[in-house]
Amino acid sequence: MGLNTTLFTSLSGMTNHSEAISVTGNNIANTSTTGFKASRVVFETQINHMKRNASPPSAFLGGTNAAQIGLGVKIGSIDRNFSTGALQPTGIRTDAAIDGGGFFVMNVNGNQHYTRMGNFGLDRDFNLVSPNTGGFVQGYGIDENFNIIQGPITDLQIPLGSLTLAEATTEVRLAGNLNAGGQVATQNSILTTNAMTDSSTGLPATAASALENLENALGVSLFSIGDVVSLSGIKKGSGTLPPKTFEVGPANTTDSTHFGTTLDDFMGFLQLTLGLQNTADPTVGVAVDPDGQMVITGNTGKSNDLSIRNSDIVVNKTTSPSLPFEMTKVAEADGESVRTTFVAFDSLGNELTMDLTLVLEEKAGNGTQWRFYAESEANVGLPRAVGTGSVAFDSNGALLSVTDPNVTINRQGTGAFPLQDILIRFESPDGVTSALNSTTSQLSALWQDGVPIGTLEDFDIAQDGVIYGLFSNSAIRPMGQILLANFANVEGLREISDGLFAVTANSGLAIIGEPGTGGRGSLIGRTLELSNVELSQEFINLITASTGFSANSRVMTTSDRLMQELLAVVR
């Protein structure tokens, strides 16, 4: 019986050491497998045969120990090492590595599996998938405003080359220093025309006079029905206003900003075209005086000073042109002022060029007060003016308050959001000040939050799993968030194939959350996790296992020889 037992004991040693060689061979074979986790074999003693039980001490004899003969070895467990492998940068935007614990969550044929392999790619529908299995990478999606939806997990999509983005400007931040030592604005720019007569009454023209009845001092008619009045070359400060046209009609039309019948209609057209704002100064605007002269009163500030030559207002410019007005500049606008121009965007990504002028209105013991004027040719219709307000600074030049900082641009009929509100922010870490340490005022737009239309061109994966898309307009927006799963007992997971793991009764359910939380590692984009197989250790294990196999084979050979000797005795 002893020799037979020895045969089976050595057989168990050979069998289980061959299993250890298989495990070690598998580790070595997967040295280059992305995200592979090495395994190890733990042996334990098989059943022991009890030759003699232990006995307790007595009054006459000491106690004796049990006598047992081992009957071989068995594999106690095959443990997997889930430590993080070396991280290798690849430069491939779809690659991601987990630095720490956790697993990528995959949807494979409707089943939820888990993997450490981050060599992902995009399929034809822009899904982020595993090229090994075709499984969909799971995470949080986004809403129409690119906000992460922290709800049910879903397949992640990155529509490169097909997703476009345009966002309306809602806020503009200004920076600069306003010269508090400058001249307070007290004088408006004032221009007058020649005196006009109403031929229907023989009296000086009034606002109600029909344009076709206006005559100059020589009795020459200034306008006829159907005439087109062209404005071009008019200067406002150092800039030139865009050209505009006005048609003399028989009656008001639905587009009253470009058509009219009376002098009042034409004066309203001029006031809107010139961007005159009389919120703070009711004298500003276009009117007719008792002598029949049209009087144009501009806003204060040198940057608002108006210059209109006779040739800047022409009737029927392309056929028999005439100059209806003889312009006289009565007064120039004064006052410290500064103008800046910046570009904002509507909801379709169209550019909205805006002019912003600041004029010094008041000095007092407690500081200065300035008025800003906002204008934009992008305003649908005729009005250039889109808003005005006041800005107050204390005696140290620090901003105190801003009134009416919101301006509104009309975009009706363009397909964009019809009324676009833009907040003009003078306060920020690098905002606007008003101090005496500058001889000239300086103003610029530091930042605005709108973007023109752009196409998704590239993306990167952040440490918290958020996928940031980079658009051709330089906008960066979240495309989703990759989530990771953790388990109470990761060693309890079952590897199925293709680097995928499935839950078992002993692993516990997946605890899914954001990378970097709850024991989950962080993500590193454009990087892959290599196998954590340590070749030197595996070769030692291989030598140990092969030595154990060989030694057990010698036991079997010895037992066989002894059995042959025993058989030879009875021959």
C-alpha positions in Angstrom: 0.0 0.0 0.0 2.9 2.4 0.8 4.5 2.2 -2.6 1.1 2.6 -4.4 0.4 5.7 -2.3 3.8 7.0 -3.2 3.0 6.7 -6.9 -0.2 8.7 -6.5 1.6 11.2 -4.3 4.3 11.9 -6.9 1.6 11.9 -9.6 -0.2 14.8 -7.8 3.1 16.6 -7.6 3.7 16.2 -11.3 0.2 17.1 -12.3 0.0 20.3 -10.2 3.5 21.4 -11.0 2.5 21.1 -14.7 -0.4 23.3 -14.0 1.9 25.8 -12.4 4.0 25.7 -15.5 0.9 26.3 -17.6 0.1 29.4 -15.5 3.6 30.7 -15.7 3.7 30.0 -19.5 0.5 32.0 -19.9 2.0 34.9 -18.0 5.1 34.9 -20.2 3.0 34.6 -23.3 1.1 37.7 -22.3 4.1 39.8 -21.5 3.1 42.2 -24.3 -0.7 42.1 -23.8 -2.3 45.4 -23.0 -3.6 45.6 -19.5 -2.9 41.9 -18.8 -2.8 40.9 -15.1 -0.4 38.1 -14.1 -1.5 35.1 -12.1 0.2 32.9 -9.6 -0.3 29.3 -8.3 -0.6 28.7 -4.5 -0.1 25.0 -3.5 -1.5 23.4 -0.5 -1.2 19.9 1.1 -3.7 17.2 -0.1 -5.3 14.8 2.3 -3.0 13.5 5.1 -3.2 9.8 6.2 -3.3 9.5 10.0 -0.9 6.8 11.2 -1.3 7.6 14.9 -3.4 10.0 16.8 -2.0 12.4 19.4 -2.3 11.4 23.0 -2.3 13.6 26.1 0.2 13.3 28.9 -0.6 11.1 31.9 0.8 10.6 35.4 3.3 8.1 34.1 3.9 9.1 30.5 4.3 12.2 28.4 2.0 13.1 25.6 2.7 11.9 22.0 2.1 13.8 18.8 0.1 12.6 15.9 1.8 10.8 13.1 0.6 11.7 9.6 1.7 10.8 6.1 0.9 13.4 3.4 -0.8 12.0 0.3 0.4 14.7 -2.2 -0.3 18.3 -3.2 -3.1 20.2 -4.8 -3.6 23.7 -6.1 -5.1 25.8 -3.3 -5.8 28.9 -5.5 -4.8 30.7 -8.6 -4.5 34.3 -7.6 -4.5 37.3 -10.0 -2.2 40.3 -9.4 -4.3 43.4 -10.2 -1.5 45.9 -9.6 -1.1 48.6 -12.2 1.2 47.8 -15.1 3.7 50.3 -16.6 2.1 53.2 -18.5 3.3 53.8 -22.1 2.4 57.0 -23.9 1.1 56.3 -27.4 -0.1 59.7 -28.7 -3.3 58.0 -30.0 -6.3 60.1 -28.9 -8.6 57.1 -28.3 -6.2 55.3 -25.9 -6.6 55.6 -22.2 -4.9 54.0 -19.2 -6.1 53.6 -15.7 -3.5 54.7 -13.1 -4.7 52.9 -10.1 -7.7 50.7 -9.4 -10.9 50.1 -11.4 -12.0 48.8 -14.7 -13.5 50.3 -17.9 -17.2 49.4 -18.2 -18.1 47.8 -21.5 -21.5 47.0 -23.1 -20.8 43.8 -25.1 -23.9 42.3 -26.9 -26.1 43.9 -24.2 -24.1 42.4 -21.3 -22.0 44.5 -19.0 -18.3 43.5 -18.8 -15.2 45.1 -17.4 -11.7 45.5 -18.8 -8.3 47.1 -18.2 -7.6 47.3 -21.9 -7.9 51.0 -23.0 -6.9 50.6 -26.6 -10.2 52.0 -27.9 -11.3 53.3 -31.3 -14.3 54.9 -33.1 -16.7 52.9 -35.3 -18.5 54.3 -38.3 -21.2 55.8 -36.0 -18.6 57.6 -33.9 -19.2 55.2 -30.9 -16.2 54.8 -28.6 -15.6 51.0 -28.8 -13.1 48.3 -28.1 -11.7 47.0 -31.4 -11.1 43.6 -29.8 -14.8 42.9 -29.0 -16.8 45.8 -30.6 -18.1 46.5 -27.1 -19.3 50.1 -26.4 -17.4 52.1 -23.7 -19.8 53.2 -21.0 -20.1 56.6 -19.3 -22.1 59.7 -18.8 -23.5 61.5 -21.9 -24.1 65.2 -22.5 -27.1 67.3 -23.1 -27.6 69.8 -26.0 -25.6 72.4 -24.0 -22.6 70.1 -23.5 -23.4 69.6 -19.8 -22.5 66.1 -18.4 -25.7 64.2 -17.6 -25.0 62.3 -14.4 -27.7 59.8 -14.8 -27.9 56.3 -16.3 -24.7 55.3 -18.1 -24.8 55.1 -21.8 -22.7 54.4 -24.9 -20.2 57.2 -25.5 -20.1 59.0 -28.9 -17.5 61.4 -30.3 -18.8 62.7 -33.7 -15.5 63.9 -35.2 -15.9 65.9 -38.3 -19.7 66.0 -38.1 -20.6 67.9 -35.0 -20.6 71.6 -35.4 -20.8 74.3 -32.6 -21.7 77.9 -32.5 -22.5 79.8 -29.3 -23.9 83.3 -28.8 -21.9 85.8 -26.8 -23.6 86.5 -23.5 -20.7 88.3 -21.8 -17.8 90.6 -22.7 -15.1 91.5 -20.3 -13.2 94.8 -20.7 -9.8 95.9 -19.5 -7.9 99.1 -19.5 -7.3 102.4 -17.7 -9.4 105.6 -18.2 -7.6 108.9 -17.9 -9.2 110.5 -14.8 -7.2 113.6 -15.5 -8.8 114.3 -18.8 -11.4 117.0 -19.7 -15.0 116.5 -18.6 -17.3 116.4 -21.6 -19.5 119.5 -21.8 -19.9 120.2 -25.5 -21.9 118.2 -28.1 -20.9 118.1 -31.8 -23.5 120.3 -33.6 -24.0 120.4 -37.4 -26.6 122.4 -39.4 -27.8 122.3 -42.9 -28.9 125.2 -45.1 -32.3 126.7 -44.4 -35.2 124.9 -46.2 -38.6 126.1 -47.3 -41.9 124.2 -47.6 -43.2 125.0 -51.1 -46.7 124.1 -50.0 -46.8 126.9 -47.4 -44.0 129.2 -48.4 -42.8 129.1 -44.8 -39.7 127.6 -43.3 -39.7 123.8 -43.3 -41.0 121.9 -40.3 -40.8 118.3 -39.3 -44.2 117.6 -40.9 -43.1 119.0 -44.3 -43.2 116.5 -47.2 -39.7 115.8 -48.6 -40.9 116.5 -52.1 -42.0 120.0 -51.1 -38.5 121.0 -49.6 -36.7 123.8 -51.5 -33.4 125.6 -50.9 -33.0 129.4 -50.7 -32.9 129.5 -54.5 -36.2 127.7 -54.8 -34.6 124.5 -56.1 -36.5 121.4 -55.2 -34.3 119.1 -53.0 -36.2 115.8 -53.3 -38.6 114.0 -55.6 -40.7 110.9 -55.0 -38.5 107.8 -55.8 -35.3 109.6 -55.0 -32.6 107.5 -53.2 -30.6 109.4 -50.7 -27.1 107.8 -50.1 -25.0 108.4 -47.0 -21.4 107.5 -47.1 -18.1 108.8 -45.7 -19.7 110.2 -42.5 -17.1 110.2 -39.7 -17.7 109.5 -36.0 -14.6 110.2 -34.1 -11.7 108.5 -35.9 -14.0 106.0 -37.6 -16.2 106.1 -40.7 -19.8 104.9 -40.5 -21.0 102.3 -43.0 -23.0 103.6 -46.0 -26.8 103.7 -45.8 -29.6 104.6 -48.2 -33.0 106.2 -47.8 -35.8 106.3 -50.4 -38.3 109.1 -50.7 -41.7 107.4 -51.0 -45.2 108.5 -51.6 -46.2 107.1 -48.2 -44.8 105.2 -45.3 -44.0 101.6 -46.1 -43.5 98.6 -43.8 -39.8 99.3 -43.8 -40.0 102.8 -42.3 -36.3 102.8 -41.4 -35.3 103.1 -45.1 -38.3 104.8 -46.6 -40.3 108.0 -45.7 -42.3 110.9 -46.9 -41.7 113.7 -44.4 -38.7 115.5 -43.1 -39.4 113.9 -39.8 -39.0 110.5 -41.4 -35.6 111.5 -42.8 -34.4 113.0 -39.5 -35.4 109.8 -37.7 -33.4 107.8 -40.3 -30.4 110.1 -39.7 -30.6 109.7 -36.0 -30.7 105.9 -36.2 -27.9 105.8 -38.8 -25.6 108.0 -36.8 -26.2 106.0 -33.6 -27.3 109.0 -31.5 -28.4 108.2 -28.0 -30.4 110.7 -26.0 -31.1 108.6 -22.8 -28.9 110.8 -20.7 -29.0 114.0 -22.8 -32.4 114.9 -24.4 -30.7 117.5 -26.6 -29.0 114.8 -28.7 -30.7 113.9 -31.9 -31.8 115.5 -35.2 -34.4 118.3 -35.3 -35.4 121.3 -37.5 -35.1 124.8 -36.1 -37.6 127.7 -36.7 -35.5 128.9 -39.7 -36.0 125.5 -41.5 -32.4 124.4 -40.8 -31.9 120.7 -39.9 -29.8 120.6 -36.7 -27.8 117.4 -35.9 -26.6 117.2 -32.2 -24.2 114.4 -31.4 -23.2 112.8 -28.1 -20.3 114.3 -26.1 -16.8 113.0 -26.2 -14.2 113.4 -28.8 -14.7 109.8 -29.9 -18.3 110.7 -30.7 -17.6 113.8 -32.7 -19.5 113.9 -36.0 -18.0 115.1 -39.3 -20.4 115.4 -42.3 -19.3 116.9 -45.6 -21.7 118.2 -48.3 -20.7 115.2 -50.4 -21.5 112.7 -47.7 -25.2 113.0 -48.5 -26.0 112.5 -52.1 -29.4 112.2 -54.0 -29.5 109.6 -56.8 -25.7 109.0 -56.6 -25.5 106.9 -59.8 -27.7 109.2 -62.0 -27.6 113.0 -62.1 -26.3 113.2 -58.5 -27.2 116.3 -56.4 -26.1 117.5 -53.0 -29.3 118.5 -51.1 -27.6 120.0 -48.0 -24.9 122.5 -47.3 -23.4 121.2 -44.0 -21.9 123.6 -41.4 -20.2 122.4 -38.3 -21.2 124.7 -35.5 -19.4 122.9 -32.6 -17.0 120.0 -32.0 -17.6 117.5 -29.3 -15.1 117.6 -26.4 -14.3 115.5 -23.4 -12.0 112.7 -22.6 -13.1 109.5 -24.4 -11.9 106.2 -25.8 -13.4 103.7 -28.2 -12.8 100.0 -28.7 -14.1 97.6 -31.3 -14.6 93.9 -30.7 -16.4 91.0 -32.3 -19.2 89.0 -30.6 -21.2 86.2 -32.1 -24.9 85.3 -32.4 -26.4 81.9 -31.8 -25.5 80.8 -35.4 -21.9 81.9 -35.0 -22.3 85.0 -37.2 -19.9 87.8 -36.3 -21.4 90.8 -34.6 -18.9 93.8 -34.7 -19.5 96.2 -31.8 -18.2 99.6 -31.0 -18.0 100.7 -27.4 -17.2 104.3 -26.4 -16.5 105.6 -22.9 -16.8 109.4 -22.2 -15.8 111.2 -19.0 -19.0 112.9 -17.8 -18.2 114.1 -14.3 -15.5 114.6 -11.7 -16.2 114.9 -8.0 -14.3 114.5 -4.7 -15.3 110.9 -4.5 -14.2 109.9 -8.0 -15.2 110.0 -11.7 -18.2 109.0 -13.7 -18.1 107.8 -17.3 -20.8 107.0 -19.8 -20.5 104.2 -22.3 -22.2 104.0 -25.7 -22.6 100.7 -27.4 -23.2 100.5 -31.2 -23.4 97.7 -33.7 -24.1 97.5 -37.4 -25.3 93.9 -36.8 -28.4 95.3 -35.2 -31.3 94.3 -37.6 -32.9 97.3 -39.1 -31.3 100.7 -39.0 -30.4 101.6 -35.4 -26.7 101.5 -34.6 -27.2 102.2 -31.0 -27.8 99.1 -28.8 -27.3 100.5 -25.3 -25.8 103.0 -23.0 -25.0 103.2 -19.3 -22.8 104.8 -16.7 -19.7 103.6 -14.9 -18.5 105.1 -11.6 -15.0 104.9 -10.1 -13.8 106.0 -6.7 -11.0 108.4 -5.9 -8.4 105.6 -6.2 -9.6 104.7 -9.7 -11.3 101.5 -8.6 -14.7 100.5 -10.0 -17.6 101.4 -7.8 -20.8 100.7 -9.9 -22.2 100.1 -13.4 -25.7 101.0 -14.4 -27.5 99.3 -17.4 -24.5 97.0 -18.3 -26.7 94.9 -20.6 -27.1 95.7 -24.2 -29.5 94.1 -26.7 -28.8 93.3 -30.4 -31.8 92.6 -32.6 -31.2 89.6 -34.8 -34.8 89.0 -35.9 -35.1 87.5 -39.4 -31.5 86.1 -39.4 -32.4 82.7 -38.2 -30.4 83.3 -35.0 -32.0 83.9 -31.6 -34.0 87.1 -32.1 -32.9 89.3 -29.2 -29.4 88.8 -28.0 -28.5 90.2 -24.6 -24.8 90.8 -23.9 -23.5 91.8 -20.5 -20.7 94.3 -20.6 -18.4 93.6 -17.6 -16.0 96.3 -16.5 -15.0 94.4 -13.4 -12.6 91.5 -13.4 -9.1 90.7 -12.1 -7.8 92.7 -15.0 -10.8 95.0 -15.4 -11.2 98.7 -16.1 -9.8 101.4 -13.8 -9.8 105.2 -13.9 -6.6 106.7 -12.6 -4.4 109.7 -13.1 -1.3 107.6 -14.0 -2.1 107.7 -17.7 -2.2 110.6 -20.1 -4.5 108.7 -22.5 -7.4 106.4 -22.0 -7.0 102.8 -23.1 -9.7 100.2 -23.5 -9.9 96.8 -25.0 -12.1 93.7 -24.9 -10.3 91.1 -22.9 -12.6 88.1 -23.3 -16.0 87.1 -24.7 -17.7 83.8 -24.3 -19.2 83.4 -27.8 -17.7 81.3 -30.6 -18.2 81.2 -34.4 -19.3 78.0 -36.1 -16.7 75.2 -35.8 -16.4 71.5 -36.4 -15.2 68.9 -33.9 -11.7 68.1 -34.9 -10.0 66.4 -32.0 -10.4 65.3 -28.4 -8.5 64.5 -25.2 -9.4 62.4 -22.2 -8.9 64.1 -18.9 -7.9 62.5 -15.5 -11.5 62.5 -14.3 -12.6 60.7 -17.5 -14.2 63.8 -19.1 -13.7 63.7 -22.9 -13.0 67.2 -24.1 -13.7 67.9 -27.7 -11.6 70.5 -29.6 -13.5 72.4 -32.3 -12.0 74.2 -35.3 -13.1 77.5 -33.8 -10.8 76.7 -30.7 -13.9 76.0 -28.5 -13.4 73.1 -26.1 -16.5 71.3 -24.9 -17.2 68.0 -23.0 -18.3 65.1 -25.2 -19.0 62.8 -22.3 -17.3 61.2 -19.3 -15.8 57.7 -19.1 -16.7 55.9 -15.9 -14.8 53.2 -14.0 -16.1 50.2 -12.0 -14.7 48.9 -8.7 -15.5 45.8 -6.7 -15.4 44.7 -3.1 -13.3 41.7 -4.2 -11.6 42.3 -7.5 -9.8 38.9 -7.2 -13.3 37.3 -7.3 -13.8 38.5 -10.9 -13.9 35.9 -13.7 -11.9 36.5 -16.9 -14.0 35.4 -19.9 -12.0 36.4 -23.0 -10.4 39.3 -24.9 -9.3 40.9 -21.7 -12.9 41.1 -20.3 -14.0 40.2 -16.8 -17.4 39.3 -15.5 -18.8 39.4 -12.0 -19.1 36.3 -9.9 -20.9 35.4 -6.6 -17.8 36.4 -4.7 -16.7 39.6 -6.5 -19.6 41.7 -5.5 -21.6 44.0 -7.8 -19.8 46.7 -9.8 -19.6 50.0 -8.0 -19.5 52.5 -10.9 -18.4 56.1 -10.6 -16.0 58.8 -11.8 -12.3 58.2 -12.0 -10.4 59.4 -9.0 -13.2 58.7 -6.6 -14.1 55.7 -4.4 -10.8 53.9 -4.8 -10.9 54.2 -8.6 -7.8 55.4 -10.3 -7.4 58.3 -12.6 -7.3 58.2 -16.4 -4.3 59.1 -18.5 -5.2 59.9 -22.1 -3.2 58.9 -25.2 -1.5 56.2 -23.0 -1.9 52.4 -22.6 -1.3 50.2 -19.5 1.1 47.5 -20.3 1.1 43.9 -18.9 2.2 43.7 -15.2 4.1 40.5 -15.9 7.5 40.5 -14.3 9.6 38.3 -16.5 12.4 37.7 -14.0 9.9 36.5 -11.4 8.2 34.3 -14.0 11.5 32.6 -15.0 12.1 31.8 -11.3 8.6 30.4 -11.0 9.2 28.4 -14.2 12.5 26.9 -12.8 10.8 26.1 -9.5 7.9 24.4 -11.1 10.0 22.4 -13.5 12.3 21.4 -10.7 9.3 20.3 -8.7 8.0 18.3 -11.7 11.3 16.6 -12.2 11.7 15.8 -8.5 8.3 14.2 -8.3 9.1 12.2 -11.5 12.1 10.8 -9.6 9.9 9.8 -6.7 7.7 7.9 -9.2 10.7 6.3 -10.8 12.1 5.2 -7.3 8.7 3.7 -6.3 8.5 1.8 -9.6 12.0 0.4 -9.1 11.2 -0.7 -5.5 8.0 -2.4 -6.8 10.0 -4.2 -9.4 12.4 -5.4 -6.7 9.5 -6.6 -4.7 8.1 -8.6 -7.6 11.5 -10.1 -8.2 11.6 -11.6 -4.7 8.7 -14.0 -5.5 10.0 -15.3 -8.8 
